[in-house]
Amino acid sequence: MTQSRGFSLIEFMVAITLALIVTAAVISVFVGSRSASQATSGLAALSDSGRFALNYIENSVRDSGYMACSAADHTISNLNPEASDLYYAPGPLGLFQPLGGYEAAGTSPGNSYTLSTTAGVLGNWNPSLDAAFSTLPSAGMGAPIVNNDVLVTRSSATTNQAVYVTAVGTDNFTTTGTGGLVSGQVAIISDCAKAVIFQVSNVSGSSPGAIIEHDIGGSPGNKTAAFPSWITFSAGAQVTPLQTTVYYIGVGADLDGALFAATVAPNNSLSASTAPTSPIELAPDIEAMQVLYGVSTTPYAQTASEYVTADQVPDFTQVMSVQVALLAAGPAGSAALPTSATTYNLFGTLVTPPIDTRLRQVFEVTIAARNALP
């Protein structure tokens, strides 16, 4: 009779040990593959977000000062002075300033701060943020975050097709269409040799044969219904809206920092729920922004002599270039947990994020304000 024989205790223990070794190896490969996948996808997301944000700002700065077919230094204003400077912001000599900005308090080069998602108030910036910023959310998505600089660009609206003048009246133009212009909107008329900023008082008719009026009244309103006698326009001149865009770091949809763009509406508001909506989240997970302005201190040199913060710019018509530094973050798990906090340098301003597993990178660029250059 054959006797049945099972595994001995030693054989059983050896089998379990081998199984554990194989299992550990499989788990190690899985964890390594997962970590590599997270790091790769995190780096891709970080790079996309940072580069897209810089590209958007670059295009806006380069377009600033483009006044239909004219330039900022050939532009005068027919607008009344107003408490809000986002509409027009004349410089010390009354000239048009295509760029503007606000310096976050305590964040100039040589200073340091810890990342935050705390919403700020007007006085957290130098100079104090324009009253129009009060129309932005004070908390939650779209609220400006402290410790981040604010950049302002102004130019002819690039999203609107220019309309052309077919006849000129005392206080109006007959044009080929409305070009998206509405009553109360600030606009530009240009014949490539000169340009005038004015406020549209009324739009009537349609394409072709629309009538754009620029009478007195409204806010800020026009100084005079008729332009000065020494400024004349004829058929062929272009009329476009003046677009003022504000770039800032705000609370994103995921409650982290994000790059936002807000466009000044005809009622001098930065918030709009109907098209075009404002503010718009352009790039998520942009946690910090620092901006420096290249100022030409030598008359007619048209080259940046020094880079300064917004509160140190005496006249933005002197700005020849802009330096922008952004701190972008990848998703959680895209980096190993560090043993201590990492500090990032944004043009001399040191920024310290929390200790977490998010990959981070600084993106920097120097942008020529080409419409201020020869």
C-alpha positions as CSV (number, residue, x, y, z in Angstrom):
1,M,0.0,0.0,0.0
2,T,1.4,3.4,-1.1
3,Q,1.7,6.0,1.7
4,S,0.8,9.7,0.8
5,R,3.4,12.2,1.6
6,G,3.0,16.1,1.8
7,F,5.4,19.0,1.9
8,S,7.7,19.2,4.8
9,L,7.7,22.3,7.0
10,I,11.0,23.4,5.5
11,E,9.8,23.0,1.9
12,F,6.7,24.9,2.8
13,M,8.7,27.8,4.3
14,V,11.0,27.9,1.3
15,A,8.0,28.0,-1.1
16,I,6.5,30.9,0.9
17,T,9.8,32.8,0.9
18,L,10.1,32.4,-2.9
19,A,6.6,33.6,-3.4
20,L,7.2,36.6,-1.2
21,I,10.3,37.5,-3.1
22,V,8.5,37.2,-6.5
23,T,5.6,39.2,-5.1
24,A,7.9,41.9,-3.8
25,A,9.6,42.1,-7.1
26,V,6.3,42.5,-9.0
27,I,5.1,45.2,-6.6
28,S,8.5,47.0,-6.9
29,V,8.2,47.0,-10.7
30,F,4.6,48.2,-10.5
31,V,5.4,51.0,-8.0
32,G,8.5,52.1,-10.0
33,S,6.5,52.1,-13.3
34,R,3.7,54.0,-11.6
35,S,6.1,56.6,-10.1
36,A,7.8,57.0,-13.5
37,S,4.5,57.5,-15.2
38,Q,3.4,60.1,-12.6
39,A,6.7,61.9,-12.9
40,T,6.6,61.9,-16.7
41,S,2.9,63.0,-16.9
42,G,3.6,65.6,-14.2
43,L,6.5,67.1,-16.0
44,A,4.5,67.2,-19.2
45,A,1.6,69.0,-17.4
46,L,4.0,71.4,-15.7
47,S,5.8,72.2,-18.9
48,D,2.6,72.7,-20.9
49,S,1.1,75.0,-18.2
50,G,4.2,77.1,-17.8
51,R,5.0,77.5,-21.5
52,F,1.4,78.3,-22.4
53,A,1.2,80.9,-19.7
54,L,4.4,82.6,-20.8
55,N,3.4,82.4,-24.5
56,Y,0.1,84.1,-23.7
57,I,1.8,86.9,-21.8
58,E,4.5,87.3,-24.4
59,N,2.0,87.9,-27.2
60,S,0.1,90.4,-25.1
61,V,3.2,92.4,-24.2
62,R,4.4,92.5,-27.8
63,D,1.0,93.6,-29.0
64,S,0.7,96.4,-26.3
65,G,0.8,99.8,-27.8
66,Y,-0.5,98.6,-31.2
67,M,-3.1,101.2,-32.0
68,A,-4.9,100.0,-35.1
69,C,-2.2,100.8,-37.6
70,S,-0.5,103.5,-35.5
71,A,1.7,103.4,-32.5
72,A,1.5,104.5,-28.8
73,D,3.8,107.5,-29.2
74,H,1.5,108.8,-32.0
75,T,-1.6,108.6,-29.8
76,I,-3.4,111.3,-28.0
77,S,-6.6,111.1,-25.9
78,N,-9.9,112.9,-26.1
79,L,-11.0,111.4,-22.8
80,N,-11.7,113.3,-19.6
81,P,-9.5,112.4,-16.6
82,E,-11.0,109.7,-14.4
83,A,-10.3,108.3,-11.0
84,S,-9.8,104.9,-12.6
85,D,-6.6,104.6,-14.6
86,L,-7.3,101.3,-16.2
87,Y,-9.2,102.9,-19.1
88,Y,-6.4,105.0,-20.4
89,A,-3.7,105.7,-17.7
90,P,-2.0,108.8,-19.2
91,G,1.7,109.3,-18.2
92,P,3.2,112.4,-16.6
93,L,3.2,114.2,-20.0
94,G,-0.3,112.9,-20.8
95,L,1.0,110.4,-23.3
96,F,-0.6,107.0,-23.7
97,Q,1.0,104.2,-21.6
98,P,0.6,100.8,-23.4
99,L,1.8,98.9,-20.3
100,G,1.1,99.2,-16.6
101,G,1.6,97.1,-13.5
102,Y,1.3,96.7,-9.7
103,E,4.0,95.4,-7.4
104,A,3.0,93.0,-4.7
105,A,4.0,94.5,-1.4
106,G,7.2,93.0,0.1
107,T,8.2,90.9,-3.0
108,S,10.8,93.1,-4.7
109,P,14.1,91.5,-5.5
110,G,16.0,90.6,-2.3
111,N,12.8,89.7,-0.4
112,S,11.3,86.3,0.2
113,Y,7.9,84.9,1.0
114,T,6.0,81.6,1.5
115,L,3.5,80.5,-1.1
116,S,-0.2,81.2,-0.2
117,T,-3.6,81.1,-1.7
118,T,-4.9,84.0,0.4
119,A,-6.9,86.5,-1.5
120,G,-5.6,90.1,-1.2
121,V,-7.1,93.5,-0.9
122,L,-6.3,96.6,-3.0
123,G,-3.7,97.8,-0.5
124,N,-1.6,94.7,-0.8
125,W,-0.1,96.1,-4.0
126,N,2.1,99.2,-4.8
127,P,0.5,101.4,-6.1
128,S,-2.7,100.3,-4.6
129,L,-4.8,98.3,-7.0
130,D,-7.3,100.3,-9.1
131,A,-10.8,100.4,-7.8
132,A,-11.9,98.3,-10.8
133,F,-10.2,95.4,-9.1
134,S,-13.0,95.4,-6.6
135,T,-15.3,94.0,-9.2
136,L,-13.2,90.8,-9.2
137,P,-14.2,88.0,-6.7
138,S,-13.0,88.8,-3.2
139,A,-12.7,85.0,-2.4
140,G,-12.8,81.7,-4.3
141,M,-12.2,81.3,-8.0
142,G,-10.8,84.4,-9.7
143,A,-9.8,86.2,-6.5
144,P,-6.3,87.8,-6.8
145,I,-3.7,86.1,-4.5
146,V,-1.3,88.1,-2.4
147,N,2.5,88.3,-3.1
148,N,2.1,88.2,-6.9
149,D,2.7,91.0,-9.3
150,V,0.0,92.3,-11.7
151,L,0.7,93.1,-15.3
152,V,-1.5,95.4,-17.5
153,T,-1.4,95.6,-21.3
154,R,-3.3,98.0,-23.6
155,S,-3.8,97.9,-27.4
156,S,-6.3,97.7,-30.1
157,A,-8.5,94.6,-29.6
158,T,-6.9,91.9,-31.6
159,T,-10.1,89.8,-31.5
160,N,-12.1,92.4,-33.3
161,Q,-11.8,93.1,-37.0
162,A,-11.2,96.8,-37.7
163,V,-13.9,98.8,-39.3
164,Y,-13.0,101.6,-41.8
165,V,-14.3,105.1,-42.0
166,T,-16.3,106.0,-45.1
167,A,-17.4,109.5,-44.0
168,V,-16.5,111.9,-41.2
169,G,-19.0,114.1,-39.3
170,T,-18.5,116.6,-36.5
171,D,-19.1,114.1,-33.7
172,N,-19.4,110.8,-35.5
173,F,-17.9,108.5,-38.2
174,T,-19.8,106.5,-40.8
175,T,-18.0,103.1,-41.0
176,T,-18.1,99.8,-42.8
177,G,-19.6,98.1,-39.7
178,T,-19.8,98.2,-35.9
179,G,-16.7,96.1,-35.3
180,G,-18.1,94.9,-32.0
181,L,-18.2,98.5,-30.6
182,V,-20.9,99.3,-28.1
183,S,-22.0,102.5,-26.3
184,G,-19.6,103.4,-23.5
185,Q,-16.6,101.6,-24.9
186,V,-13.2,103.2,-25.3
187,A,-12.0,103.0,-28.9
188,I,-9.2,104.2,-31.2
189,I,-9.3,105.9,-34.5
190,S,-6.1,105.8,-36.6
191,D,-4.9,106.6,-40.0
192,C,-1.4,105.1,-39.4
193,A,0.2,108.6,-38.9
194,K,-1.8,109.4,-35.7
195,A,-4.4,108.0,-33.4
196,V,-7.0,109.3,-31.0
197,I,-8.5,107.5,-28.0
198,F,-12.2,108.4,-27.5
199,Q,-15.3,107.0,-25.9
200,V,-18.2,105.7,-28.0
201,S,-21.3,107.5,-27.0
202,N,-23.7,105.7,-29.4
203,V,-23.7,103.1,-32.2
204,S,-26.4,103.0,-34.8
205,G,-27.0,101.4,-38.1
206,S,-25.4,98.2,-39.3
207,S,-22.9,97.0,-41.9
208,P,-22.3,98.8,-44.1
209,G,-23.2,102.4,-43.0
210,A,-22.9,102.1,-39.2
211,I,-22.5,105.4,-37.4
212,I,-20.1,105.6,-34.4
213,E,-20.8,108.7,-32.3
214,H,-18.3,110.4,-29.9
215,D,-20.4,113.0,-28.1
216,I,-19.6,114.4,-24.7
217,G,-21.1,112.8,-21.5
218,G,-20.6,109.4,-19.9
219,S,-17.8,108.1,-17.8
220,P,-15.0,109.0,-18.4
221,G,-16.6,110.8,-21.3
222,N,-15.0,112.8,-24.1
223,K,-13.5,116.3,-23.5
224,T,-15.2,117.6,-26.6
225,A,-17.7,116.2,-29.2
226,A,-15.4,117.3,-32.0
227,F,-11.8,116.5,-32.1
228,P,-9.3,119.4,-32.0
229,S,-9.1,121.2,-35.3
230,W,-5.5,120.2,-35.9
231,I,-6.5,116.5,-35.8
232,T,-8.4,115.4,-38.9
233,F,-9.3,111.9,-40.2
234,S,-10.6,111.0,-43.6
235,A,-12.1,108.0,-45.4
236,G,-9.9,104.9,-44.9
237,A,-9.1,105.5,-41.2
238,Q,-9.5,102.5,-38.9
239,V,-11.6,102.3,-35.8
240,T,-11.1,99.5,-33.2
241,P,-11.9,99.0,-29.5
242,L,-9.2,99.7,-27.0
243,Q,-8.5,96.5,-25.1
244,T,-7.0,96.6,-21.6
245,T,-6.1,93.2,-20.2
246,V,-5.0,92.5,-16.6
247,Y,-2.8,89.4,-15.9
248,Y,-2.7,88.2,-12.3
249,I,-2.4,85.1,-10.2
250,G,-5.7,84.1,-8.7
251,V,-7.5,81.2,-7.0
252,G,-8.0,78.6,-9.7
253,A,-10.9,76.1,-10.2
254,D,-8.9,73.5,-8.2
255,L,-8.4,76.2,-5.4
256,D,-4.6,76.3,-6.3
257,G,-2.9,79.3,-7.9
258,A,-3.6,79.9,-11.6
259,L,-2.9,82.6,-14.2
260,F,-5.9,84.7,-15.0
261,A,-6.7,87.4,-17.6
262,A,-9.4,90.0,-16.9
263,T,-10.5,92.4,-19.6
264,V,-11.8,95.9,-18.7
265,A,-15.4,96.2,-19.8
266,P,-17.0,99.5,-21.0
267,N,-18.4,100.0,-17.5
268,N,-14.8,99.8,-16.1
269,S,-15.5,96.4,-14.6
270,L,-13.1,93.4,-14.6
271,S,-15.9,90.9,-14.1
272,A,-18.4,89.8,-16.7
273,S,-20.6,86.7,-16.9
274,T,-21.6,87.1,-20.6
275,A,-19.3,86.8,-23.6
276,P,-16.5,87.7,-23.5
277,T,-16.4,86.4,-20.0
278,S,-14.0,87.8,-17.5
279,P,-11.8,86.9,-15.7
280,I,-10.7,83.8,-17.5
281,E,-8.4,81.1,-16.1
282,L,-5.7,80.8,-18.7
283,A,-3.3,78.3,-17.1
284,P,-3.8,76.2,-14.0
285,D,-1.2,75.6,-11.3
286,I,0.8,78.8,-11.8
287,E,1.6,79.5,-8.2
288,A,3.7,82.7,-8.4
289,M,4.4,85.6,-10.8
290,Q,7.1,88.3,-10.5
291,V,7.5,91.1,-13.1
292,L,10.3,93.6,-13.8
293,Y,10.2,96.5,-16.3
294,G,13.1,97.5,-18.5
295,V,13.2,101.3,-18.4
296,S,15.0,103.6,-20.8
297,T,16.5,106.4,-18.6
298,T,18.4,108.0,-21.5
299,P,16.2,110.1,-23.8
300,Y,15.7,108.6,-27.3
301,A,18.0,105.7,-26.5
302,Q,15.1,103.2,-26.6
303,T,17.0,100.5,-24.8
304,A,16.5,99.2,-21.3
305,S,18.9,100.9,-18.9
306,E,17.7,99.0,-15.8
307,Y,15.0,96.6,-14.7
308,V,12.8,97.8,-11.9
309,T,9.5,96.9,-10.1
310,A,6.2,98.5,-11.1
311,D,6.2,100.9,-8.3
312,Q,9.6,102.3,-9.4
313,V,8.5,103.0,-13.0
314,P,8.2,106.8,-13.3
315,D,6.5,106.7,-16.7
316,F,5.4,103.5,-18.5
317,T,6.1,105.1,-21.9
318,Q,9.7,104.6,-21.0
319,V,9.3,100.8,-20.7
320,M,11.2,99.0,-23.5
321,S,10.9,95.4,-22.3
322,V,9.3,93.3,-19.6
323,Q,10.8,90.4,-17.6
324,V,8.3,87.8,-16.4
325,A,9.0,84.9,-14.0
326,L,6.4,82.2,-13.3
327,L,6.5,79.3,-10.8
328,A,4.5,76.4,-12.2
329,A,3.6,73.2,-10.3
330,G,2.8,69.7,-11.4
331,P,0.1,67.4,-10.0
332,A,0.5,65.7,-6.6
333,G,2.8,62.7,-6.9
334,S,4.9,64.1,-9.7
335,A,7.9,64.3,-7.4
336,A,9.4,62.6,-4.4
337,L,8.6,64.1,-1.0
338,P,11.6,66.3,-0.1
339,T,13.1,66.3,3.4
340,S,13.0,70.1,3.5
341,A,11.4,73.0,1.8
342,T,12.8,74.0,-1.6
343,T,13.3,77.7,-2.4
344,Y,12.8,79.1,-5.9
345,N,14.4,82.3,-7.3
346,L,12.1,84.5,-9.4
347,F,14.4,87.4,-10.6
348,G,15.8,87.8,-7.1
349,T,12.6,87.2,-5.2
350,L,12.8,83.9,-3.2
351,V,9.6,81.9,-3.1
352,T,9.2,78.9,-0.8
353,P,6.3,76.4,-1.5
354,P,5.0,73.9,1.1
355,I,6.7,70.5,1.4
356,D,4.7,68.2,-0.8
357,T,5.1,65.8,-3.8
358,R,4.5,68.3,-6.5
359,L,7.2,68.9,-9.1
360,R,7.9,72.6,-9.7
361,Q,9.8,74.7,-12.2
362,V,10.5,78.4,-12.8
363,F,9.8,79.8,-16.3
364,E,11.4,83.1,-17.2
365,V,11.3,85.3,-20.3
366,T,12.4,88.8,-21.4
367,I,9.9,90.3,-23.8
368,A,10.6,93.3,-26.0
369,A,7.7,95.9,-26.1
370,R,8.1,96.0,-29.9
371,N,5.7,99.0,-30.4
372,A,8.0,101.1,-28.1
373,L,11.1,100.1,-30.1
374,P,12.4,101.7,-33.3
